[in-house]
Amino acid sequence: MRPAHHVCVAVRRGKSVENKTVGLRLENPNVNFARVAEGYQVRSFGPVTEPGDLGRVLEDAVRYLKDKGEPVLVDVVSQNR
């Protein structure tokens, strides 16, 4: 099995493989993509942090999209793995 891409890149660049994930994760602080979208005048929903809220938020976002015909962003916070 071939190593993950970021491992190959670290080796090719002569960097420590232990630091292979540096720059790959957007956290601490987490990015509020809903706020970023609003800065571009894109209607946003979220951030959604509770799985039970996702269905309602997606319905609201689809309703907005159908009514307005404008871009929409749904910011869903997921667990890093």
C-alpha positions, 0 to 999 in steps of 0.5 A, spaced: 500 500 500 502 506 498 503 512 503 498 517 504 499 523 499 501 528 505 507 523 507 510 523 500 510 530 500 513 531 507 519 525 504 520 529 498 521 536 501 525 533 506 521 534 512 519 530 518 514 525 517 511 526 524 509 534 522 505 531 516 499 534 518 501 541 520 497 546 515 492 540 513 487 542 519 483 548 520 482 548 528 484 552 534 480 556 532 475 553 528 473 557 522 466 559 522 465 558 514 458 561 515 461 568 517 466 568 511 460 566 506 456 572 509 463 577 507 461 575 500 454 576 501 452 569 500 446 567 505 449 562 510 446 557 515 450 555 521 455 553 524 451 546 525 454 543 531 448 538 533 447 532 528 439 533 530 439 540 527 442 538 521 435 536 517 432 542 519 438 547 517 438 543 510 431 544 509 431 551 511 437 552 506 434 548 500 428 553 501 432 559 501 435 556 495 429 555 491 425 561 493 431 566 492 435 562 486 442 565 490 448 561 493 447 558 500 452 555 504 451 550 510 457 550 515 457 543 518 462 542 524 465 535 523 469 531 528 476 531 526 479 524 524 
